[in-house]
Amino acid sequence: MAKLKKFRFRKETSNAAIIMKIDKDKQLVIIEEEYEVFEIRNTDDLTEDWLKEKLSFFG
């Protein structure tokens, strides 16, 4: 619960995501993963290497 509260009231202004799973047997919400969502400032950032680095958590 403290980790979720810390995430919700964080001071950073960037976007972020949290993935939670529900354990029905134990009746608990489990934090599975947390992500800082990257932001593109201009099209010069869109190199192939940059995209591979930023999207590596999908693979």
RAQUI-V260440 format. One record per residue. N is the residue number from 0. RES is the residue in one small letter. PHI is phi in whole degrees, -180 to 180 (NA if undefined). OMEGA is omega in whole degrees, -180 to 180 (999 if undefined). BURIAL is b if it has 16 or more other C-alpha atoms within 10 Angstrom, else e. Layout:
n:N res:RES phi:PHI omega:OMEGA burial:BURIAL
n:N res:RES phi:PHI omega:OMEGA burial:BURIAL
This chain:
n:0 res:m phi:NA omega:-180 burial:e
n:1 res:a phi:-65 omega:180 burial:e
n:2 res:k phi:-66 omega:178 burial:e
n:3 res:l phi:-67 omega:178 burial:e
n:4 res:k phi:-65 omega:178 burial:e
n:5 res:k phi:-62 omega:178 burial:e
n:6 res:f phi:-64 omega:-177 burial:e
n:7 res:r phi:-65 omega:-176 burial:e
n:8 res:f phi:-104 omega:180 burial:e
n:9 res:r phi:-66 omega:-175 burial:e
n:10 res:k phi:-89 omega:-178 burial:e
n:11 res:e phi:-62 omega:-180 burial:e
n:12 res:t phi:-102 omega:177 burial:e
n:13 res:s phi:-78 omega:178 burial:e
n:14 res:n phi:-79 omega:179 burial:e
n:15 res:a phi:-149 omega:179 burial:e
n:16 res:a phi:-138 omega:177 burial:e
n:17 res:i phi:-135 omega:180 burial:e
n:18 res:i phi:-110 omega:-179 burial:e
n:19 res:m phi:-122 omega:175 burial:e
n:20 res:k phi:-121 omega:179 burial:e
n:21 res:i phi:-108 omega:174 burial:e
n:22 res:d phi:-93 omega:-175 burial:e
n:23 res:k phi:-66 omega:-179 burial:e
n:24 res:d phi:-65 omega:-179 burial:e
n:25 res:k phi:-91 omega:-178 burial:e
n:26 res:q phi:56 omega:-180 burial:e
n:27 res:l phi:-128 omega:170 burial:e
n:28 res:v phi:-99 omega:-176 burial:e
n:29 res:i phi:-114 omega:176 burial:e
n:30 res:i phi:-77 omega:-177 burial:e
n:31 res:e phi:-89 omega:-177 burial:e
n:32 res:e phi:-150 omega:175 burial:e
n:33 res:e phi:-129 omega:180 burial:e
n:34 res:y phi:-134 omega:165 burial:e
n:35 res:e phi:-93 omega:-178 burial:e
n:36 res:v phi:-85 omega:-177 burial:e
n:37 res:f phi:-77 omega:-178 burial:e
n:38 res:e phi:-128 omega:179 burial:e
n:39 res:i phi:-97 omega:-179 burial:e
n:40 res:r phi:-86 omega:179 burial:e
n:41 res:n phi:-155 omega:-175 burial:e
n:42 res:t phi:-72 omega:177 burial:e
n:43 res:d phi:-65 omega:178 burial:e
n:44 res:d phi:-73 omega:-173 burial:e
n:45 res:l phi:-85 omega:174 burial:e
n:46 res:t phi:-90 omega:-180 burial:e
n:47 res:e phi:-62 omega:180 burial:e
n:48 res:d phi:-65 omega:179 burial:e
n:49 res:w phi:-63 omega:179 burial:e
n:50 res:l phi:-65 omega:178 burial:e
n:51 res:k phi:-60 omega:180 burial:e
n:52 res:e phi:-64 omega:-175 burial:e
n:53 res:k phi:-73 omega:-177 burial:e
n:54 res:l phi:-99 omega:-177 burial:e
n:55 res:s phi:-63 omega:-179 burial:e
n:56 res:f phi:-72 omega:176 burial:e
n:57 res:f phi:-82 omega:-173 burial:e
n:58 res:g phi:-103 omega:999 burial:e
